[in-house]
Amino acid sequence: MHRFAEHLYSILISLWVGALWAIGYLAAPTLFHVLGDRTLAGRVAGEMFAYVGWLGIAVAAYLLVFLALRKNGAAFKSSVFWLVFFMLLLTVAGQFGVQPILAQMKMDSLPREVMESALRDRFMVWHGVSSVVYLIQSVLGILLVTLQGRGLR
């Protein structure tokens, strides 16, 4: 069972970070490039980002418990533990902080699309915040992939 937990640890890191990069830097830009409708592309991309957010929360929970049990009290001295913890904080901030603000602005702009409304500038600022949070999380994910072996020692 111990080996299974270790393998799951590595698989979940790969899944989470792979999803961050695949959705954020491959699928979402492709949607905007291929679909003629930016509103539809944004809606689909938003759904995919939400799924990646929920995946990140679940994976981070497993990783933090795994590291806490594996390293006992030394988990708080582990760079991998703190990387996962910080990535979780960024995920939670995006999922429960920034995304609801963006969704509310979309609702407040109805019947127009948000990009055609008076909320356009505010939406662009919050979308930029979301993008920066996602970029930081993605870069930390690459760092996590490179350092993940330290979590097993």
C-alpha positions as CSV (number, residue, x, y, z in Angstrom):
1,M,0.0,0.0,0.0
2,H,2.9,2.3,0.7
3,R,4.2,2.1,-2.9
4,F,0.7,2.7,-4.2
5,A,0.5,6.0,-2.2
6,E,3.9,7.0,-3.6
7,H,2.8,6.3,-7.2
8,L,-0.4,8.1,-6.7
9,Y,1.5,11.1,-5.4
10,S,3.6,11.3,-8.6
11,I,0.6,10.6,-10.9
12,L,-1.5,13.3,-9.2
13,I,1.2,15.9,-9.5
14,S,1.6,15.1,-13.2
15,L,-2.2,15.2,-13.7
16,W,-2.6,18.5,-11.9
17,V,0.3,20.4,-13.4
18,G,-0.4,18.8,-16.8
19,A,-4.0,20.0,-16.7
20,L,-2.9,23.5,-15.7
21,W,-0.7,23.8,-18.7
22,A,-2.9,21.9,-21.2
23,I,-6.0,23.9,-20.5
24,G,-4.4,27.3,-19.8
25,Y,-1.9,27.4,-22.6
26,L,-3.2,24.9,-25.2
27,A,-6.9,24.3,-25.0
28,A,-8.1,27.8,-24.1
29,P,-6.1,29.7,-26.7
30,T,-7.2,27.1,-29.3
31,L,-10.8,27.7,-28.4
32,F,-10.4,31.5,-29.0
33,H,-8.5,30.9,-32.3
34,V,-10.8,28.2,-33.8
35,L,-14.3,29.2,-32.6
36,G,-15.7,32.3,-34.3
37,D,-17.6,33.2,-31.2
38,R,-15.5,34.7,-28.4
39,T,-18.3,34.6,-25.9
40,L,-18.8,30.8,-26.5
41,A,-15.0,30.3,-26.4
42,G,-14.8,32.2,-23.1
43,R,-17.7,30.2,-21.6
44,V,-16.2,26.8,-22.6
45,A,-12.7,27.9,-21.4
46,G,-14.2,29.1,-18.1
47,E,-15.8,25.7,-17.5
48,M,-12.5,24.0,-18.2
49,F,-10.7,26.3,-15.8
50,A,-13.3,25.5,-13.2
51,Y,-12.7,21.8,-13.6
52,V,-9.0,22.3,-13.3
53,G,-9.6,24.3,-10.1
54,W,-11.6,21.5,-8.5
55,L,-9.0,19.0,-9.7
56,G,-6.3,21.1,-8.0
57,I,-8.2,21.3,-4.7
58,A,-8.7,17.6,-4.6
59,V,-5.1,16.8,-5.6
60,A,-3.6,19.3,-3.2
61,A,-5.7,17.8,-0.4
62,Y,-4.2,14.4,-1.1
63,L,-0.7,15.7,-1.5
64,L,-0.8,17.6,1.7
65,V,-2.1,14.7,3.7
66,F,0.4,12.3,2.0
67,L,3.3,14.6,2.8
68,A,2.1,15.2,6.4
69,L,1.8,11.5,7.0
70,R,5.1,10.7,5.1
71,K,7.2,13.3,6.9
72,N,5.3,13.6,10.2
73,G,6.4,16.9,11.8
74,A,9.0,17.5,9.1
75,A,6.4,18.2,6.5
76,F,6.5,21.9,7.4
77,K,10.2,22.0,6.6
78,S,9.6,20.5,3.1
79,S,9.7,22.8,0.1
80,V,7.3,20.4,-1.7
81,F,4.7,20.8,1.1
82,W,4.9,24.6,0.9
83,L,4.7,24.6,-2.9
84,V,1.6,22.5,-2.8
85,F,0.1,24.6,0.0
86,F,0.8,27.9,-1.9
87,M,-0.6,26.4,-5.2
88,L,-3.7,25.4,-3.2
89,L,-4.1,28.9,-1.9
90,L,-3.9,30.3,-5.4
91,T,-6.4,27.7,-6.6
92,V,-8.8,28.6,-3.8
93,A,-8.3,32.4,-4.4
94,G,-9.1,31.9,-8.1
95,Q,-12.0,29.5,-7.6
96,F,-13.8,31.2,-4.8
97,G,-12.5,34.8,-5.1
98,V,-11.7,36.0,-8.6
99,Q,-14.0,33.7,-10.6
100,P,-17.2,34.6,-8.7
101,I,-16.4,38.3,-9.3
102,L,-16.0,37.7,-13.0
103,A,-19.3,35.7,-13.1
104,Q,-21.1,38.4,-11.2
105,M,-19.9,41.0,-13.7
106,K,-21.1,38.9,-16.5
107,M,-24.5,38.6,-14.9
108,D,-24.6,42.4,-14.1
109,S,-23.9,43.2,-17.8
110,L,-26.9,41.3,-19.1
111,P,-28.6,41.5,-21.6
112,R,-25.3,42.6,-23.1
113,E,-22.1,40.6,-23.2
114,V,-19.7,41.9,-20.5
115,M,-17.2,43.0,-23.2
116,E,-19.9,45.2,-24.7
117,S,-21.0,46.7,-21.4
118,A,-19.9,49.5,-19.1
119,L,-18.2,46.7,-17.0
120,R,-15.7,45.9,-19.7
121,D,-12.7,47.7,-18.1
122,R,-13.4,46.3,-14.6
123,F,-13.8,42.8,-16.2
124,M,-10.5,43.2,-18.1
125,V,-8.7,44.1,-14.8
126,W,-10.1,41.1,-12.9
127,H,-9.5,38.9,-15.9
128,G,-5.9,40.1,-15.8
129,V,-5.7,39.3,-12.0
130,S,-7.0,35.8,-12.8
131,S,-4.4,35.3,-15.5
132,V,-1.5,36.4,-13.3
133,V,-2.7,34.1,-10.5
134,Y,-3.0,31.2,-13.0
135,L,0.5,32.0,-14.5
136,I,2.1,32.0,-11.0
137,Q,0.3,28.7,-10.2
138,S,1.5,27.2,-13.5
139,V,5.1,28.2,-12.9
140,L,5.0,26.8,-9.3
141,G,3.6,23.6,-10.8
142,I,6.7,23.2,-13.0
143,L,8.8,23.7,-9.9
144,L,6.7,21.1,-8.1
145,V,7.3,18.6,-10.9
146,T,11.0,19.2,-10.7
147,L,11.1,18.9,-6.9
148,Q,8.5,16.2,-6.3
149,G,11.2,13.6,-5.5
150,R,12.0,15.6,-2.3
151,G,8.6,14.8,-1.0
152,L,9.4,11.1,-1.1
153,R,12.6,11.4,0.9
